[in-house]
Amino acid sequence: MKHISGFEDFLNEAASLASEVAKIFSNTNDWGSEMKDRVYVKGNNLIFLDSFYYGEQAAMDDLKRAWSPGGHYYNYFVDDLKMKPEIVSSFSEMKASGRHKKFTDSGIVAVELSFEKV
């Protein structure tokens, strides 16, 4: 496989940005005690969870809107922290399972996010 100059640095920066964002959300003084259970790092990306009891699609739409241009999370990260989030993928579970049960027993919606400096 051909080595691409700078690619490893890019991957290391992406992973460190996701970890940095997870640390930001772990600050209970700023974000409350439940936020740390809503995020985790997966590879170079951040997983951000939200719960729902009824209305899975509405919950997913709200979550995607919050992390898209013009959304409150998106604007906060771009304007205040100079990091641009991008939704890489999304998923949902009708009943939280595995590590997601730490956050809720209800259903979850989630977005997988990558970050880059702006």
C-alpha distance (Angstrom), angle and dihedral (degrees) to the residues before:
residue distance angle dihedral
M1 . . .
K2 3.80 . .
H3 3.80 116.5 .
I4 3.80 113.0 -125.9
S5 3.78 112.3 -150.0
G6 3.78 112.6 -119.4
F7 3.81 94.7 8.9
E8 3.81 94.4 110.8
D9 3.81 89.7 50.3
F10 3.81 89.0 51.0
L11 3.82 91.6 51.7
N12 3.80 92.0 46.7
E13 3.81 90.7 50.2
A14 3.82 91.8 48.1
A15 3.80 91.4 50.8
S16 3.79 92.1 47.0
L17 3.83 91.4 49.7
A18 3.81 91.4 52.8
S19 3.82 89.6 48.4
E20 3.80 90.5 47.4
V21 3.82 90.9 52.6
A22 3.83 90.8 48.6
K23 3.82 88.4 53.0
I24 3.82 90.4 49.9
F25 3.80 90.6 54.3
S26 3.82 90.6 46.3
N27 3.81 90.7 65.2
T28 3.80 99.2 104.4
N29 3.82 92.7 -170.2
D30 3.81 90.6 63.1
W31 3.82 102.5 29.7
G32 3.81 107.0 23.8
S33 3.77 128.9 -114.5
E34 3.82 99.5 -73.1
M35 3.82 97.5 56.3
K36 3.80 94.0 75.8
D37 3.82 88.5 61.9
R38 3.81 91.5 51.0
V39 3.82 96.7 62.8
Y40 3.77 138.6 53.1
V41 3.79 137.5 158.7
K42 3.79 119.3 -108.6
G43 3.80 112.9 -175.6
N44 3.80 106.2 -51.1
N45 3.80 94.1 -21.8
L46 3.78 139.4 77.8
I47 3.80 123.1 -124.2
F48 3.82 113.4 -147.6
L49 3.83 118.0 -167.7
D50 3.76 134.0 -160.4
S51 3.78 128.2 179.4
F52 3.78 133.7 -130.6
Y53 3.76 135.5 -177.8
Y54 3.80 98.3 -172.9
G55 3.78 126.7 5.7
E56 3.79 106.5 45.2
Q57 3.81 94.1 175.7
A58 3.82 93.3 47.8
A59 3.83 90.1 49.8
M60 3.82 91.0 49.6
D61 3.80 91.9 47.5
D62 3.81 90.9 50.6
L63 3.80 92.1 48.5
K64 3.80 93.6 48.8
R65 3.80 91.0 46.5
A66 3.83 90.8 52.6
W67 3.83 91.5 54.1
S68 3.83 96.8 40.8
P69 3.82 125.8 86.5
G70 3.78 107.8 -66.9
G71 3.83 93.5 22.7
H72 3.78 120.7 121.9
Y73 3.82 97.4 -113.4
Y74 3.80 91.9 43.0
N75 3.80 93.0 49.8
Y76 3.80 92.8 46.4
F77 3.80 93.5 52.8
V78 3.80 95.1 43.5
D79 3.80 98.4 41.3
D80 3.80 101.8 35.1
L81 3.80 106.0 24.8
K82 3.83 100.3 27.5
M83 3.80 92.6 -128.7
K84 3.78 122.1 125.9
P85 3.82 114.6 -145.1
E86 3.79 121.0 -153.2
I87 3.79 126.2 -170.3
V88 3.81 107.3 -123.8
S89 3.80 97.0 176.8
S90 3.78 142.9 -27.2
F91 3.78 137.8 -144.5
S92 3.78 141.5 176.6
E93 3.79 139.1 -155.4
M94 3.79 122.5 -155.8
K95 3.81 87.9 -144.0
A96 3.79 120.2 20.0
S97 3.79 112.5 -108.3
G98 3.78 137.6 -176.8
R99 3.78 114.9 -3.6
H100 3.82 90.2 -5.1
K101 3.83 90.6 70.6
K102 3.80 86.4 72.6
F103 3.81 86.3 71.0
T104 3.83 102.4 38.4
D105 3.79 146.0 -18.3
S106 3.82 90.4 -139.2
G107 3.78 126.2 77.3
I108 3.78 121.4 -63.0
V109 3.76 136.2 -149.0
A110 3.78 119.7 -164.0
V111 3.76 142.9 -176.9
E112 3.77 126.1 -152.9
L113 3.79 109.5 -141.2
S114 3.77 135.8 -165.3
F115 3.81 121.1 -161.6
E116 3.77 133.4 -153.2
K117 3.78 131.3 -179.4
V118 3.80 118.0 -103.9
